[in-house]
Amino acid sequence: MSRIDDSKDFIPVRIAILTVSDSRSLAEDRSGQVLVDRLTAAGHVLADRRILPDERDQIAAQLRLWVQDPEVDVVISTGGTGLTGRDVTVEAHRDVYEKEIDAFGTVFTWVSMQKIGTSAVQSRATGGVAGGTYLFALPGSPGACKDAWDEILLKQLDFRHRPCNFVEIMPRLDEHLRRK
């Protein structure tokens, strides 16, 4: 079963937060703030924070900028993962991914089922990797952000988490780019 290995040192990662919304300002961004509060409480570093409208090209462009930034290890977006016509965050993420982390969406759905039942099928939460950077797209509700952080990301972004975690393989995520 999963556990924290206290014999290992915690390694903070640098996380950028992107809120996708046509209507929210930074002051009204409850979901983004939930993520900022949780990542900093866990000991990680807020690398950047932005709000963008539900525009696929703009979202993908910002994701690419962060992927190229050596000061960003992880990007978490919130909003735009639903089924309506303006929900394009998942498509923008997939425009950037080199590899999708299929099980992230599956585990998020399982976690959501415990809280909201079959309404969980309406979320398209996703995760992937590009250029050695992890990217995660979460729904826009504060509750969904809490669930994703508390039940998945808090553990997977902790180097001490066993039996395995995202941080320990971070140095190898872009090895295919270094092999020539």
VMD Tcl script that builds the backbone (N, CA, C; Angstrom):
set m [mol new atoms 540]
animate dup $m
set s [atomselect $m all]
$s set {name element resname resid chain x y z} {
  {N N MET 1 A 0.836 -1.188 0.000}
  {CA C MET 1 A 0.000 0.000 0.000}
  {C C MET 1 A 0.881 1.252 0.000}
  {N N SER 2 A 0.325 2.359 -0.411}
  {CA C SER 2 A 1.128 3.573 -0.498}
  {C C SER 2 A 1.449 4.117 0.894}
  {N N ARG 3 A 2.601 4.787 0.959}
  {CA C ARG 3 A 3.063 5.346 2.220}
  {C C ARG 3 A 4.112 6.412 1.938}
  {N N ILE 4 A 4.457 7.179 2.958}
  {CA C ILE 4 A 5.534 8.158 2.889}
  {C C ILE 4 A 6.764 7.557 3.553}
  {N N ASP 5 A 7.880 7.582 2.854}
  {CA C ASP 5 A 9.150 7.083 3.381}
  {C C ASP 5 A 9.878 8.261 4.022}
  {N N ASP 6 A 9.807 8.348 5.339}
  {CA C ASP 6 A 10.405 9.469 6.066}
  {C C ASP 6 A 11.931 9.474 6.057}
  {N N SER 7 A 12.547 8.406 5.550}
  {CA C SER 7 A 14.009 8.398 5.471}
  {C C SER 7 A 14.506 9.205 4.278}
  {N N LYS 8 A 13.616 9.582 3.374}
  {CA C LYS 8 A 13.977 10.375 2.200}
  {C C LYS 8 A 13.623 11.841 2.446}
  {N N ASP 9 A 14.385 12.730 1.808}
  {CA C ASP 9 A 14.104 14.161 1.907}
  {C C ASP 9 A 13.010 14.559 0.924}
  {N N PHE 10 A 12.181 15.499 1.333}
  {CA C PHE 10 A 11.161 16.066 0.450}
  {C C PHE 10 A 11.859 16.909 -0.626}
  {N N ILE 11 A 11.406 16.812 -1.857}
  {CA C ILE 11 A 11.954 17.614 -2.951}
  {C C ILE 11 A 10.832 18.499 -3.493}
  {N N PRO 12 A 10.912 19.814 -3.279}
  {CA C PRO 12 A 9.870 20.689 -3.812}
  {C C PRO 12 A 9.937 20.763 -5.329}
  {N N VAL 13 A 8.768 20.778 -5.968}
  {CA C VAL 13 A 8.709 20.969 -7.413}
  {C C VAL 13 A 8.079 22.323 -7.708}
  {N N ARG 14 A 8.376 22.841 -8.883}
  {CA C ARG 14 A 7.898 24.169 -9.292}
  {C C ARG 14 A 6.663 23.976 -10.156}
  {N N ILE 15 A 5.546 24.533 -9.694}
  {CA C ILE 15 A 4.246 24.277 -10.307}
  {C C ILE 15 A 3.632 25.577 -10.813}
  {N N ALA 16 A 3.194 25.559 -12.072}
  {CA C ALA 16 A 2.460 26.686 -12.658}
  {C C ALA 16 A 0.972 26.336 -12.663}
  {N N ILE 17 A 0.141 27.328 -12.348}
  {CA C ILE 17 A -1.307 27.143 -12.293}
  {C C ILE 17 A -1.956 27.996 -13.391}
  {N N LEU 18 A -2.791 27.345 -14.187}
  {CA C LEU 18 A -3.535 28.026 -15.244}
  {C C LEU 18 A -5.024 27.834 -15.003}
  {N N THR 19 A -5.742 28.933 -14.859}
  {CA C THR 19 A -7.197 28.872 -14.779}
  {C C THR 19 A -7.760 29.242 -16.142}
  {N N VAL 20 A -8.629 28.383 -16.651}
  {CA C VAL 20 A -9.264 28.619 -17.940}
  {C C VAL 20 A -10.695 29.068 -17.676}
  {N N SER 21 A -10.978 30.317 -18.017}
  {CA C SER 21 A -12.299 30.886 -17.764}
  {C C SER 21 A -12.515 32.112 -18.632}
  {N N ASP 22 A -13.723 32.239 -19.139}
  {CA C ASP 22 A -14.098 33.427 -19.901}
  {C C ASP 22 A -14.557 34.556 -18.984}
  {N N SER 23 A -14.786 34.247 -17.709}
  {CA C SER 23 A -15.420 35.243 -16.847}
  {C C SER 23 A -14.686 35.554 -15.548}
  {N N ARG 24 A -13.768 34.728 -15.105}
  {CA C ARG 24 A -13.126 34.938 -13.798}
  {C C ARG 24 A -11.911 35.849 -13.889}
  {N N SER 25 A -11.731 36.616 -12.818}
  {CA C SER 25 A -10.494 37.380 -12.630}
  {C C SER 25 A -9.691 36.657 -11.556}
  {N N LEU 26 A -8.471 37.085 -11.324}
  {CA C LEU 26 A -7.634 36.476 -10.299}
  {C C LEU 26 A -8.325 36.527 -8.931}
  {N N ALA 27 A -8.984 37.634 -8.627}
  {CA C ALA 27 A -9.658 37.792 -7.332}
  {C C ALA 27 A -10.825 36.814 -7.171}
  {N N GLU 28 A -11.412 36.394 -8.268}
  {CA C GLU 28 A -12.576 35.488 -8.222}
  {C C GLU 28 A -12.202 34.028 -8.496}
  {N N ASP 29 A -10.941 33.754 -8.657}
  {CA C ASP 29 A -10.477 32.429 -9.063}
  {C C ASP 29 A -10.328 31.501 -7.856}
  {N N ARG 30 A -11.436 30.939 -7.397}
  {CA C ARG 30 A -11.416 30.067 -6.216}
  {C C ARG 30 A -10.682 28.757 -6.490}
  {N N SER 31 A -10.875 28.180 -7.662}
  {CA C SER 31 A -10.234 26.898 -7.968}
  {C C SER 31 A -8.721 27.038 -8.065}
  {N N GLY 32 A -8.263 28.051 -8.780}
  {CA C GLY 32 A -6.825 28.296 -8.861}
  {C C GLY 32 A -6.235 28.560 -7.483}
  {N N GLN 33 A -6.968 29.292 -6.646}
  {CA C GLN 33 A -6.486 29.590 -5.302}
  {C C GLN 33 A -6.404 28.339 -4.440}
  {N N VAL 34 A -7.369 27.423 -4.599}
  {CA C VAL 34 A -7.308 26.141 -3.881}
  {C C VAL 34 A -6.000 25.431 -4.213}
  {N N LEU 35 A -5.658 25.395 -5.489}
  {CA C LEU 35 A -4.431 24.718 -5.911}
  {C C LEU 35 A -3.186 25.419 -5.377}
  {N N VAL 36 A -3.163 26.747 -5.454}
  {CA C VAL 36 A -2.028 27.517 -4.937}
  {C C VAL 36 A -1.866 27.255 -3.439}
  {N N ASP 37 A -2.956 27.324 -2.696}
  {CA C ASP 37 A -2.888 27.114 -1.249}
  {C C ASP 37 A -2.370 25.717 -0.913}
  {N N ARG 38 A -2.857 24.720 -1.642}
  {CA C ARG 38 A -2.462 23.347 -1.347}
  {C C ARG 38 A -1.011 23.065 -1.753}
  {N N LEU 39 A -0.598 23.544 -2.906}
  {CA C LEU 39 A 0.776 23.250 -3.336}
  {C C LEU 39 A 1.781 23.938 -2.434}
  {N N THR 40 A 1.493 25.157 -2.004}
  {CA C THR 40 A 2.440 25.845 -1.122}
  {C C THR 40 A 2.429 25.232 0.278}
  {N N ALA 41 A 1.265 24.811 0.751}
  {CA C ALA 41 A 1.192 24.150 2.063}
  {C C ALA 41 A 1.977 22.839 2.057}
  {N N ALA 42 A 2.035 22.182 0.911}
  {CA C ALA 42 A 2.772 20.923 0.797}
  {C C ALA 42 A 4.282 21.149 0.694}
  {N N GLY 43 A 4.704 22.404 0.473}
  {CA C GLY 43 A 6.129 22.703 0.382}
  {C C GLY 43 A 6.645 22.904 -1.030}
  {N N HIS 44 A 5.735 22.915 -2.011}
  {CA C HIS 44 A 6.138 23.138 -3.397}
  {C C HIS 44 A 6.219 24.641 -3.681}
  {N N VAL 45 A 6.692 24.988 -4.870}
  {CA C VAL 45 A 6.900 26.383 -5.254}
  {C C VAL 45 A 5.912 26.763 -6.352}
  {N N LEU 46 A 5.230 27.883 -6.174}
  {CA C LEU 46 A 4.370 28.410 -7.236}
  {C C LEU 46 A 5.271 29.090 -8.255}
  {N N ALA 47 A 5.407 28.497 -9.434}
  {CA C ALA 47 A 6.295 29.025 -10.473}
  {C C ALA 47 A 5.655 30.154 -11.259}
  {N N ASP 48 A 4.335 30.080 -11.465}
  {CA C ASP 48 A 3.618 31.096 -12.224}
  {C C ASP 48 A 2.129 30.821 -12.069}
  {N N ARG 49 A 1.337 31.830 -12.363}
  {CA C ARG 49 A -0.122 31.675 -12.320}
  {C C ARG 49 A -0.737 32.594 -13.349}
  {N N ARG 50 A -1.637 32.045 -14.149}
  {CA C ARG 50 A -2.294 32.812 -15.214}
  {C C ARG 50 A -3.773 32.461 -15.287}
  {N N ILE 51 A -4.523 33.363 -15.907}
  {CA C ILE 51 A -5.911 33.104 -16.283}
  {C C ILE 51 A -6.026 33.382 -17.766}
  {N N LEU 52 A -6.613 32.431 -18.493}
  {CA C LEU 52 A -6.824 32.591 -19.932}
  {C C LEU 52 A -8.259 32.242 -20.283}
  {N N PRO 53 A -8.775 32.819 -21.367}
  {CA C PRO 53 A -10.125 32.450 -21.815}
  {C C PRO 53 A -10.137 31.052 -22.436}
  {N N ASP 54 A -11.327 30.518 -22.608}
  {CA C ASP 54 A -11.507 29.194 -23.217}
  {C C ASP 54 A -11.202 29.255 -24.712}
  {N N GLU 55 A -9.935 29.413 -25.037}
  {CA C GLU 55 A -9.477 29.473 -26.421}
  {C C GLU 55 A -8.343 28.459 -26.585}
  {N N ARG 56 A -8.590 27.452 -27.357}
  {CA C ARG 56 A -7.663 26.327 -27.506}
  {C C ARG 56 A -6.242 26.766 -27.857}
  {N N ASP 57 A -6.106 27.635 -28.839}
  {CA C ASP 57 A -4.771 28.060 -29.273}
  {C C ASP 57 A -4.023 28.813 -28.172}
  {N N GLN 58 A -4.729 29.671 -27.436}
  {CA C GLN 58 A -4.088 30.423 -26.352}
  {C C GLN 58 A -3.656 29.497 -25.218}
  {N N ILE 59 A -4.509 28.530 -24.893}
  {CA C ILE 59 A -4.188 27.584 -23.824}
  {C C ILE 59 A -2.958 26.768 -24.227}
  {N N ALA 60 A -2.981 26.210 -25.428}
  {CA C ALA 60 A -1.848 25.387 -25.895}
  {C C ALA 60 A -0.567 26.209 -25.948}
  {N N ALA 61 A -0.653 27.461 -26.379}
  {CA C ALA 61 A 0.537 28.311 -26.451}
  {C C ALA 61 A 1.128 28.534 -25.060}
  {N N GLN 62 A 0.276 28.779 -24.057}
  {CA C GLN 62 A 0.781 28.977 -22.692}
  {C C GLN 62 A 1.389 27.690 -22.156}
  {N N LEU 63 A 0.739 26.559 -22.411}
  {CA C LEU 63 A 1.303 25.277 -21.973}
  {C C LEU 63 A 2.686 25.068 -22.582}
  {N N ARG 64 A 2.828 25.359 -23.872}
  {CA C ARG 64 A 4.126 25.194 -24.539}
  {C C ARG 64 A 5.197 26.103 -23.937}
  {N N LEU 65 A 4.810 27.336 -23.598}
  {CA C LEU 65 A 5.769 28.254 -22.964}
  {C C LEU 65 A 6.273 27.677 -21.648}
  {N N TRP 66 A 5.370 27.141 -20.852}
  {CA C TRP 66 A 5.775 26.567 -19.572}
  {C C TRP 66 A 6.599 25.298 -19.765}
  {N N VAL 67 A 6.252 24.492 -20.759}
  {CA C VAL 67 A 7.030 23.282 -21.039}
  {C C VAL 67 A 8.474 23.657 -21.379}
  {N N GLN 68 A 8.672 24.752 -22.060}
  {CA C GLN 68 A 10.011 25.195 -22.453}
  {C C GLN 68 A 10.754 25.926 -21.331}
  {N N ASP 69 A 10.054 26.281 -20.272}
  {CA C ASP 69 A 10.640 27.048 -19.173}
  {C C ASP 69 A 11.293 26.097 -18.167}
  {N N PRO 70 A 12.608 26.178 -17.980}
  {CA C PRO 70 A 13.281 25.279 -17.042}
  {C C PRO 70 A 12.877 25.513 -15.583}
  {N N GLU 71 A 12.172 26.603 -15.317}
  {CA C GLU 71 A 11.724 26.902 -13.952}
  {C C GLU 71 A 10.335 26.329 -13.646}
  {N N VAL 72 A 9.770 25.539 -14.584}
  {CA C VAL 72 A 8.462 24.911 -14.384}
  {C C VAL 72 A 8.614 23.409 -14.549}
  {N N ASP 73 A 8.231 22.669 -13.511}
  {CA C ASP 73 A 8.270 21.203 -13.538}
  {C C ASP 73 A 6.902 20.595 -13.827}
  {N N VAL 74 A 5.859 21.280 -13.363}
  {CA C VAL 74 A 4.494 20.765 -13.436}
  {C C VAL 74 A 3.559 21.919 -13.778}
  {N N VAL 75 A 2.574 21.639 -14.629}
  {CA C VAL 75 A 1.519 22.606 -14.930}
  {C C VAL 75 A 0.199 21.966 -14.547}
  {N N ILE 76 A -0.608 22.703 -13.793}
  {CA C ILE 76 A -1.954 22.240 -13.460}
  {C C ILE 76 A -2.919 23.299 -13.953}
  {N N SER 77 A -3.827 22.892 -14.829}
  {CA C SER 77 A -4.869 23.812 -15.265}
  {C C SER 77 A -6.186 23.409 -14.614}
  {N N THR 78 A -7.053 24.381 -14.455}
  {CA C THR 78 A -8.376 24.141 -13.907}
  {C C THR 78 A -9.394 24.852 -14.787}
  {N N GLY 79 A -10.444 24.124 -15.157}
  {CA C GLY 79 A -11.504 24.680 -15.990}
  {C C GLY 79 A -11.420 24.198 -17.425}
  {N N GLY 80 A -12.574 24.158 -18.066}
  {CA C GLY 80 A -12.638 23.814 -19.481}
  {C C GLY 80 A -12.523 22.339 -19.796}
  {N N THR 81 A -12.798 21.472 -18.810}
  {CA C THR 81 A -12.681 20.030 -19.053}
  {C C THR 81 A -14.032 19.350 -19.246}
  {N N GLY 82 A -15.099 20.122 -19.295}
  {CA C GLY 82 A -16.435 19.536 -19.405}
  {C C GLY 82 A -16.816 19.205 -20.835}
  {N N LEU 83 A -18.102 19.160 -21.082}
  {CA C LEU 83 A -18.629 18.698 -22.366}
  {C C LEU 83 A -19.220 19.801 -23.237}
  {N N THR 84 A -19.274 21.031 -22.735}
  {CA C THR 84 A -19.903 22.083 -23.517}
  {C C THR 84 A -18.992 22.542 -24.661}
  {N N GLY 85 A -19.552 23.290 -25.573}
  {CA C GLY 85 A -18.815 23.743 -26.748}
  {C C GLY 85 A -17.599 24.591 -26.439}
  {N N ARG 86 A -17.619 25.334 -25.327}
  {CA C ARG 86 A -16.488 26.190 -24.967}
  {C C ARG 86 A -15.406 25.439 -24.193}
  {N N ASP 87 A -15.654 24.200 -23.802}
  {CA C ASP 87 A -14.688 23.418 -23.025}
  {C C ASP 87 A -13.648 22.804 -23.953}
  {N N VAL 88 A -12.496 23.477 -24.061}
  {CA C VAL 88 A -11.456 23.046 -25.003}
  {C C VAL 88 A -10.099 22.806 -24.333}
  {N N THR 89 A -10.072 22.812 -23.014}
  {CA C THR 89 A -8.803 22.647 -22.314}
  {C C THR 89 A -8.178 21.285 -22.582}
  {N N VAL 90 A -8.981 20.243 -22.589}
  {CA C VAL 90 A -8.456 18.893 -22.827}
  {C C VAL 90 A -7.827 18.815 -24.217}
  {N N GLU 91 A -8.490 19.374 -25.200}
  {CA C GLU 91 A -7.942 19.362 -26.557}
  {C C GLU 91 A -6.634 20.148 -26.628}
  {N N ALA 92 A -6.572 21.279 -25.922}
  {CA C ALA 92 A -5.340 22.073 -25.894}
  {C C ALA 92 A -4.206 21.290 -25.236}
  {N N HIS 93 A -4.509 20.618 -24.148}
  {CA C HIS 93 A -3.491 19.789 -23.496}
  {C C HIS 93 A -2.994 18.713 -24.455}
  {N N ARG 94 A -3.913 18.042 -25.112}
  {CA C ARG 94 A -3.524 16.950 -26.006}
  {C C ARG 94 A -2.745 17.459 -27.217}
  {N N ASP 95 A -2.941 18.720 -27.585}
  {CA C ASP 95 A -2.124 19.321 -28.649}
  {C C ASP 95 A -0.657 19.401 -28.235}
  {N N VAL 96 A -0.407 19.423 -26.928}
  {CA C VAL 96 A 0.937 19.615 -26.395}
  {C C VAL 96 A 1.575 18.301 -25.931}
  {N N TYR 97 A 0.787 17.384 -25.431}
  {CA C TYR 97 A 1.332 16.131 -24.875}
  {C C TYR 97 A 2.221 15.385 -25.862}
  {N N GLU 98 A 3.300 14.838 -25.331}
  {CA C GLU 98 A 4.068 13.806 -26.033}
  {C C GLU 98 A 3.545 12.433 -25.627}
  {N N LYS 99 A 3.179 12.323 -24.356}
  {CA C LYS 99 A 2.594 11.088 -23.815}
  {C C LYS 99 A 1.451 11.471 -22.896}
  {N N GLU 100 A 0.361 10.732 -22.995}
  {CA C GLU 100 A -0.754 10.942 -22.079}
  {C C GLU 100 A -0.619 9.973 -20.911}
  {N N ILE 101 A -0.966 10.452 -19.728}
  {CA C ILE 101 A -0.992 9.602 -18.535}
  {C C ILE 101 A -2.438 9.130 -18.395}
  {N N ASP 102 A -2.778 8.073 -19.114}
  {CA C ASP 102 A -4.167 7.605 -19.186}
  {C C ASP 102 A -4.773 7.339 -17.811}
  {N N ALA 103 A -4.010 6.747 -16.928}
  {CA C ALA 103 A -4.551 6.372 -15.623}
  {C C ALA 103 A -4.903 7.583 -14.768}
  {N N PHE 104 A -4.346 8.755 -15.056}
  {CA C PHE 104 A -4.701 9.935 -14.266}
  {C C PHE 104 A -6.197 10.209 -14.364}
  {N N GLY 105 A -6.723 10.239 -15.585}
  {CA C GLY 105 A -8.152 10.474 -15.768}
  {C C GLY 105 A -8.995 9.384 -15.130}
  {N N THR 106 A -8.521 8.146 -15.223}
  {CA C THR 106 A -9.237 7.014 -14.637}
  {C C THR 106 A -9.299 7.135 -13.120}
  {N N VAL 107 A -8.149 7.423 -12.502}
  {CA C VAL 107 A -8.114 7.550 -11.049}
  {C C VAL 107 A -8.921 8.765 -10.609}
  {N N PHE 108 A -8.835 9.866 -11.354}
  {CA C PHE 108 A -9.640 11.040 -11.006}
  {C C PHE 108 A -11.125 10.699 -11.050}
  {N N THR 109 A -11.553 9.965 -12.051}
  {CA C THR 109 A -12.962 9.563 -12.143}
  {C C THR 109 A -13.345 8.709 -10.941}
  {N N TRP 110 A -12.486 7.779 -10.561}
  {CA C TRP 110 A -12.762 6.929 -9.405}
  {C C TRP 110 A -12.899 7.776 -8.137}
  {N N VAL 111 A -11.969 8.723 -7.931}
  {CA C VAL 111 A -12.038 9.613 -6.768}
  {C C VAL 111 A -13.335 10.415 -6.803}
  {N N SER 112 A -13.680 10.947 -7.965}
  {CA C SER 112 A -14.896 11.749 -8.113}
  {C C SER 112 A -16.157 10.938 -7.848}
  {N N MET 113 A -16.147 9.701 -8.274}
  {CA C MET 113 A -17.315 8.832 -8.039}
  {C C MET 113 A -17.630 8.730 -6.550}
  {N N GLN 114 A -16.607 8.741 -5.713}
  {CA C GLN 114 A -16.816 8.642 -4.267}
  {C C GLN 114 A -17.515 9.891 -3.726}
  {N N LYS 115 A -17.372 11.007 -4.438}
  {CA C LYS 115 A -17.921 12.285 -3.957}
  {C C LYS 115 A -19.215 12.680 -4.663}
  {N N ILE 116 A -19.269 12.487 -6.004}
  {CA C ILE 116 A -20.418 13.003 -6.760}
  {C C ILE 116 A -21.138 11.934 -7.566}
  {N N GLY 117 A -20.801 10.685 -7.323}
  {CA C GLY 117 A -21.496 9.588 -8.001}
  {C C GLY 117 A -21.291 9.609 -9.506}
  {N N THR 118 A -22.326 9.245 -10.228}
  {CA C THR 118 A -22.206 9.106 -11.677}
  {C C THR 118 A -22.012 10.436 -12.398}
  {N N SER 119 A -22.176 11.549 -11.729}
  {CA C SER 119 A -21.884 12.842 -12.358}
  {C C SER 119 A -20.411 12.942 -12.748}
  {N N ALA 120 A -19.584 12.067 -12.185}
  {CA C ALA 120 A -18.161 12.044 -12.512}
  {C C ALA 120 A -17.915 11.774 -13.991}
  {N N VAL 121 A -18.862 11.149 -14.690}
  {CA C VAL 121 A -18.654 10.856 -16.108}
  {C C VAL 121 A -18.591 12.118 -16.952}
  {N N GLN 122 A -19.005 13.244 -16.419}
  {CA C GLN 122 A -18.992 14.486 -17.189}
  {C C GLN 122 A -17.641 15.188 -17.176}
  {N N SER 123 A -16.694 14.694 -16.396}
  {CA C SER 123 A -15.364 15.291 -16.352}
  {C C SER 123 A -14.447 14.596 -17.341}
  {N N ARG 124 A -13.578 15.382 -17.945}
  {CA C ARG 124 A -12.558 14.829 -18.842}
  {C C ARG 124 A -11.171 15.183 -18.322}
  {N N ALA 125 A -10.987 15.082 -17.014}
  {CA C ALA 125 A -9.667 15.368 -16.431}
  {C C ALA 125 A -8.621 14.517 -17.142}
  {N N THR 126 A -7.461 15.100 -17.355}
  {CA C THR 126 A -6.417 14.408 -18.098}
  {C C THR 126 A -5.040 14.805 -17.578}
  {N N GLY 127 A -4.071 13.978 -17.885}
  {CA C GLY 127 A -2.688 14.270 -17.534}
  {C C GLY 127 A -1.773 13.796 -18.642}
  {N N GLY 128 A -0.621 14.422 -18.745}
  {CA C GLY 128 A 0.338 14.031 -19.762}
  {C C GLY 128 A 1.713 14.603 -19.481}
  {N N VAL 129 A 2.615 14.328 -20.395}
  {CA C VAL 129 A 3.999 14.776 -20.286}
  {C C VAL 129 A 4.422 15.389 -21.614}
  {N N ALA 130 A 5.173 16.470 -21.545}
  {CA C ALA 130 A 5.777 17.078 -22.739}
  {C C ALA 130 A 7.070 17.762 -22.323}
  {N N GLY 131 A 8.139 17.511 -23.060}
  {CA C GLY 131 A 9.413 18.179 -22.797}
  {C C GLY 131 A 9.907 18.045 -21.372}
  {N N GLY 132 A 9.606 16.931 -20.722}
  {CA C GLY 132 A 10.044 16.725 -19.355}
  {C C GLY 132 A 9.187 17.412 -18.310}
  {N N THR 133 A 8.037 17.937 -18.709}
  {CA C THR 133 A 7.123 18.639 -17.805}
  {C C THR 133 A 5.817 17.864 -17.696}
  {N N TYR 134 A 5.320 17.727 -16.486}
  {CA C TYR 134 A 3.998 17.125 -16.278}
  {C C TYR 134 A 2.921 18.179 -16.499}
  {N N LEU 135 A 1.823 17.772 -17.138}
  {CA C LEU 135 A 0.686 18.661 -17.366}
  {C C LEU 135 A -0.589 17.946 -16.920}
  {N N PHE 136 A -1.407 18.635 -16.130}
  {CA C PHE 136 A -2.664 18.066 -15.652}
  {C C PHE 136 A -3.790 19.063 -15.887}
  {N N ALA 137 A -4.909 18.577 -16.400}
  {CA C ALA 137 A -6.096 19.408 -16.616}
  {C C ALA 137 A -7.190 18.917 -15.682}
  {N N LEU 138 A -7.632 19.809 -14.788}
  {CA C LEU 138 A -8.658 19.493 -13.798}
  {C C LEU 138 A -9.923 20.279 -14.085}
  {N N PRO 139 A -11.056 19.783 -13.611}
  {CA C PRO 139 A -12.291 20.560 -13.740}
  {C C PRO 139 A -12.180 21.900 -13.012}
  {N N GLY 140 A -13.112 22.788 -13.298}
  {CA C GLY 140 A -13.067 24.144 -12.763}
  {C C GLY 140 A -13.691 24.343 -11.401}
  {N N SER 141 A -14.176 23.306 -10.759}
  {CA C SER 141 A -14.787 23.492 -9.438}
  {C C SER 141 A -13.738 23.367 -8.342}
  {N N PRO 142 A -13.862 24.178 -7.289}
  {CA C PRO 142 A -12.925 24.059 -6.176}
  {C C PRO 142 A -12.911 22.646 -5.584}
  {N N GLY 143 A -14.079 22.015 -5.489}
  {CA C GLY 143 A -14.144 20.659 -4.944}
  {C C GLY 143 A -13.353 19.665 -5.765}
  {N N ALA 144 A -13.442 19.763 -7.088}
  {CA C ALA 144 A -12.689 18.854 -7.960}
  {C C ALA 144 A -11.188 19.095 -7.827}
  {N N CYS 145 A -10.792 20.356 -7.674}
  {CA C CYS 145 A -9.368 20.669 -7.487}
  {C C CYS 145 A -8.863 20.117 -6.160}
  {N N LYS 146 A -9.674 20.251 -5.109}
  {CA C LYS 146 A -9.302 19.677 -3.813}
  {C C LYS 146 A -9.138 18.168 -3.934}
  {N N ASP 147 A -10.112 17.510 -4.567}
  {CA C ASP 147 A -10.064 16.051 -4.700}
  {C C ASP 147 A -8.828 15.606 -5.481}
  {N N ALA 148 A -8.564 16.261 -6.611}
  {CA C ALA 148 A -7.411 15.874 -7.433}
  {C C ALA 148 A -6.111 16.080 -6.672}
  {N N TRP 149 A -5.998 17.203 -5.971}
  {CA C TRP 149 A -4.771 17.455 -5.222}
  {C C TRP 149 A -4.650 16.492 -4.044}
  {N N ASP 150 A -5.673 16.444 -3.214}
  {CA C ASP 150 A -5.591 15.677 -1.967}
  {C C ASP 150 A -5.452 14.172 -2.195}
  {N N GLU 151 A -6.098 13.665 -3.216}
  {CA C GLU 151 A -6.153 12.217 -3.424}
  {C C GLU 151 A -5.131 11.682 -4.425}
  {N N ILE 152 A -4.606 12.554 -5.299}
  {CA C ILE 152 A -3.684 12.078 -6.338}
  {C C ILE 152 A -2.378 12.868 -6.334}
  {N N LEU 153 A -2.455 14.160 -6.629}
  {CA C LEU 153 A -1.250 14.948 -6.878}
  {C C LEU 153 A -0.395 15.151 -5.635}
  {N N LEU 154 A -0.999 15.340 -4.475}
  {CA C LEU 154 A -0.224 15.488 -3.241}
  {C C LEU 154 A 0.722 14.313 -3.071}
  {N N LYS 155 A 0.244 13.129 -3.345}
  {CA C LYS 155 A 1.055 11.918 -3.177}
  {C C LYS 155 A 2.037 11.739 -4.327}
  {N N GLN 156 A 1.573 11.886 -5.543}
  {CA C GLN 156 A 2.431 11.627 -6.694}
  {C C GLN 156 A 3.496 12.700 -6.897}
  {N N LEU 157 A 3.301 13.876 -6.333}
  {CA C LEU 157 A 4.313 14.931 -6.438}
  {C C LEU 157 A 5.190 15.005 -5.191}
  {N N ASP 158 A 5.155 13.948 -4.378}
  {CA C ASP 158 A 5.998 13.853 -3.190}
  {C C ASP 158 A 7.028 12.752 -3.424}
  {N N PHE 159 A 8.290 13.136 -3.503}
  {CA C PHE 159 A 9.388 12.206 -3.762}
  {C C PHE 159 A 9.436 11.061 -2.750}
  {N N ARG 160 A 8.899 11.286 -1.568}
  {CA C ARG 160 A 8.947 10.282 -0.510}
  {C C ARG 160 A 7.841 9.237 -0.629}
  {N N HIS 161 A 6.882 9.480 -1.506}
  {CA C HIS 161 A 5.739 8.574 -1.640}
  {C C HIS 161 A 6.169 7.238 -2.240}
  {N N ARG 162 A 5.769 6.158 -1.622}
  {CA C ARG 162 A 6.093 4.815 -2.073}
  {C C ARG 162 A 4.821 4.028 -2.316}
  {N N PRO 163 A 4.814 3.157 -3.305}
  {CA C PRO 163 A 5.990 2.542 -3.904}
  {C C PRO 163 A 6.619 3.345 -5.046}
  {N N CYS 164 A 5.943 4.329 -5.599}
  {CA C CYS 164 A 6.543 5.130 -6.669}
  {C C CYS 164 A 5.826 6.466 -6.742}
  {N N ASN 165 A 6.417 7.408 -7.496}
  {CA C ASN 165 A 5.848 8.745 -7.611}
  {C C ASN 165 A 6.364 9.411 -8.876}
  {N N PHE 166 A 5.717 10.511 -9.255}
  {CA C PHE 166 A 6.111 11.241 -10.457}
  {C C PHE 166 A 7.477 11.905 -10.327}
  {N N VAL 167 A 7.842 12.360 -9.136}
  {CA C VAL 167 A 9.061 13.133 -8.954}
  {C C VAL 167 A 10.305 12.289 -9.215}
  {N N GLU 168 A 10.302 11.031 -8.774}
  {CA C GLU 168 A 11.494 10.210 -8.931}
  {C C GLU 168 A 11.830 9.919 -10.393}
  {N N ILE 169 A 10.844 9.957 -11.286}
  {CA C ILE 169 A 11.145 9.716 -12.703}
  {C C ILE 169 A 11.269 11.010 -13.511}
  {N N MET 170 A 11.088 12.134 -12.843}
  {CA C MET 170 A 11.172 13.431 -13.523}
  {C C MET 170 A 12.472 13.615 -14.321}
  {N N PRO 171 A 13.632 13.229 -13.792}
  {CA C PRO 171 A 14.872 13.422 -14.564}
  {C C PRO 171 A 14.915 12.609 -15.864}
  {N N ARG 172 A 14.065 11.603 -15.988}
  {CA C ARG 172 A 14.087 10.744 -17.175}
  {C C ARG 172 A 12.972 11.061 -18.169}
  {N N LEU 173 A 12.112 12.018 -17.872}
  {CA C LEU 173 A 10.972 12.292 -18.745}
  {C C LEU 173 A 11.372 12.744 -20.142}
  {N N ASP 174 A 12.484 13.442 -20.247}
  {CA C ASP 174 A 12.896 13.954 -21.554}
  {C C ASP 174 A 14.123 13.241 -22.096}
  {N N GLU 175 A 14.422 12.034 -21.624}
  {CA C GLU 175 A 15.620 11.325 -22.062}
  {C C GLU 175 A 15.592 11.051 -23.555}
  {N N HIS 176 A 14.417 10.890 -24.144}
  {CA C HIS 176 A 14.334 10.651 -25.588}
  {C C HIS 176 A 14.786 11.872 -26.390}
  {N N LEU 177 A 14.709 13.047 -25.775}
  {CA C LEU 177 A 15.155 14.265 -26.438}
  {C C LEU 177 A 16.675 14.409 -26.373}
  {N N ARG 178 A 17.288 13.764 -25.385}
  {CA C ARG 178 A 18.746 13.845 -25.205}
  {C C ARG 178 A 19.487 12.766 -25.983}
  {N N ARG 179 A 18.811 11.674 -26.290}
  {CA C ARG 179 A 19.459 10.570 -27.034}
  {C C ARG 179 A 19.616 10.958 -28.486}
  {N N LYS 180 A 20.801 10.880 -29.002}
  {CA C LYS 180 A 21.045 11.212 -30.417}
  {C C LYS 180 A 21.924 10.151 -31.021}
}
mol reanalyze $m
mol bondsrecalc $m
mol representation Tube
mol addrep $m
